[in-house]
Amino acid sequence: MLGNIWDIVLYNPLLNALAFLVSIVPGGDVGVAVIALTLFVKVVLFPLSQRSIESQAKMNLLTPELKKIKDNGANKEEQAKQTFELYKKHKTNPFSGCLLVLIQIPIIFALYYVFLKGINFDGGNLYSFVHIPEKINMNFLGLVDISGKGLWFFAVLAGISQYFQAYFMPKPATSNAVNKSSFQENFSRSMQTQMKYVFPFVVAFIAYSVSGAIALYWITSNVFAIGQQIYAKKKNTAIVAIK
């Protein structure tokens, strides 16, 4: 049942979109189609992901205020009331970012799965009005065969783009008090460090181990996310300056 829902709602539409793009791009270049489909999905998800980034940035800005509420000695009920008023004042919701991310995850995984298994369009999943592309060219821009694995150049680009994506992510706010950082602050700082310095190597290794089509998807997705995070940072800075 869940498999049918997955196919009908996510996998089949993305697979058909890829087939359509391959049929219209010059020379049936699958690499160009992968980039186009990735960008299309990212643009569709842009409002959700943008709100998620902005929500995280707002929560980081509110961290010092939340710490003041926690340290003011009030009882739990009063702290909850003050916290709710703070969220209401700044028009933010601590759970909205998580909810928006959860909505995006199935779509991103479906897109990944299309590139993992969907390059072969003979599986009978194409709609009646979408035809199998006459030419399917896996030689991206006539330079590299993206059907193969072990493409070190793509692996390096995937790792570098992942580093910069982590670099431009909203930074968790930290306490100014010496040696009094909370467990949450230490955990956030540790996660930020791992995302910036460890995860790029993991991504590079995975990109090296999978097909070039998936690595290309990962690179395109990261580059789009970097641009989006830079845009969100400038937007939030402008809003703070106005206030």
N, C-alpha and C positions, 0 to 999 in steps of 0.2 A: 504493500500500500504506500509506504513512505517512498519506496523506490519509484513508483509511478508518479507521485507528486513531484519528486525531484526532477524526473525526466520531463514532465509536461510543463512545469513552471519555470525551470532554470536551464537544465542541460540542453534540451531540444531547441529552445529559442536561440541560445548562444551558438550551438552547433550550426544551425541554419544561417545565422548571421555570418559566421565564419565562412561557410560555403558560398554565400552570396558575395562577400567581400573578395574571396579568392577569384570568383568568376568575373569581377569587374576591374580588379587592379591590373595594371599592365604586366603581361607575361605570366599571370597567375601566380605572382610572387607571394608565397605563404607568409614570409617574414613581414612584408608590408601589411598583409591582412591581419596578422597577429597584433601588430602595433596599432592599426586602425581600430580593431575590435576592443583592445585594451583601453584605448583613449575614449572610445564611445561609452564603454561601461563606466569608466571613471567620471566622465562628464555627467552621465545620468545620476551617479551616486554623489556628485559634487555637493549638492545642498545638504545631504545627510552627513557626509564626512566633514564638511566645513563647520556645521553646527557642533559636531563632536569635538573638533579641534578647538573651537572657540569656547565650548563648555569647559574643556580641560584647562585652557588658559585662564578662564575666569576663576575656576576652583583654585588654581595656583596663586592667583592674586589675593584670594580670600583666606588663604592659609594662615597668615599672621593674625587676622581678625578672629578666626576660629580658635586659634591657640589662646588668644586673650580671653575668649569666652570660657574655654576649658580651665584656664588658670585663675579665674576671678573668684573662685571659692563658692560659687552658687551651687545649689542642689541640682540633681540631674534634670528635674522637671523644668527648672528655670533656665538651665543651659540649653535644653531642647527648644524652649520658647525663643530664646535669644538667637539661636542658630537658625530657626525657621524664619525669624524676622530679617536676619542678615541675608538669607537666600532670597527672600521676597523683595527686599530693598534693591538687590542687585539683579533681580530677575534671572536667577539661575537655579538649576536643579542638579544635585550631585549625581543623580542616576541617569540623566538624559544622555550623557556621553556614552555610558555603557550600553544603553538601549540602542542607540544609533549604530554603535559598533556591531552589536549582535545582529542587527538587521542586515548589515553589509556582509558579514562573514559568509553566509551561504552563497551569496552571489559571487564573491571572490573565489570561493572554493569551486563553484560550478565552472567559472571561467578557466581556472587552473585545470580542471578535469577535462574540459574541452580540448585544451592544448595537449594534455597528456594522452588522450585517446581519440580525439575527434578529427585528426588530420586525414584519416581514412573515411571518406564520405560514402562508403558502400554499405553501411550498416542498416539501411532502411529507415533511418530517423529523419530524413529530409522531408519537408512539407511538399505537397504536390506542385506548388508554384515555385519551388526552389530546386533547380537542377544541379546535378553533379557537375562541377567545373570541368570544362573541356581540357584545361591545362592546369596542372598542379605542380608548381615549381618550388622545390624546397631549397633552391640555391639563392639565398637572401642577397639581393642586389647584385647577383652574379659573382659574389665574393666568397660566401661560406655556406656549406650545406648544414642547415639547421635541423635536419632530421637526425644527425649524429650526436654522440655524447663526447665529453672531454674537450669542449671548446674553451680553452684556458682564457682567451681574450674576453669572452662573454662572462666567464666566471669572475674575472678581475673587475669588470664593469659592474656586475651585480653586487660584489662586495663593496666597492667604492660608493655606489649609489645608495646602498643600505646604510653605510656609515653616515653619509650626509643627510639621509632621511632622519636618522636618530639625532644627528647634530642639531637639526632645525626643529625638532619636536619641542613642545612647550616644556620648559624646565620646571621641575618640582621646586616649590618655594622651601627655603630652609630657615631654621631658627637662627637668630643672631646671637643667642646665648651660647657662651663657650662651654663645651662638654655637656650640654643639656639637650642635645638633639633627641627627639623621640624615636621610638622604634619605627614608626611609620616614615619619618624623614630619612632615617638610615636605610630603610628598605627601598624607598623611592630612589635615593641616591645610588644605591647599589645596582638597582634595576637599570637606571639611566646609564651607568658606567658599562654594564654588560651589553646593553642594547647598542652602545656606541663602539665598544672596542672588541667585544667577543662575537656578537651576533653576525657582524659582517663577514667574519671568517666562516661561520656556519653556512651563511647564505652562499658564499663563494664556493664552498665545498659541494653544496647541494646543486648549485647551478652547473658545476663541472660534471656532476654525476648524472644529470638528466639531459634531455634533448635540448638542442639549441633553441627550439621554439619556446619551451618553457622558460629558459634563461632570458630570452628576449622579452617575454611577457613580464618577467620579474623586473628587468631593467626599466622597461617602459613604465611600469606601475610605480617604481621608486622615484623616477624622474618627475612624474606627474605629482606624486605626493610631496616632493621637495618644493616644487613650485607652489603648490597649494599652501604648504606650511609657511613659506616666505610671505605669500599674500596675506595669510591670516595674521601673521606677526605684525606686518605693516598696518593692517586694518585695526588691530587691537591697540597698537601704539598710537594711532591717530585718534581713536576713541578716548583713550586715557588722557591724551593731550588736550582734547576738547573739554573733558570733565575737569 
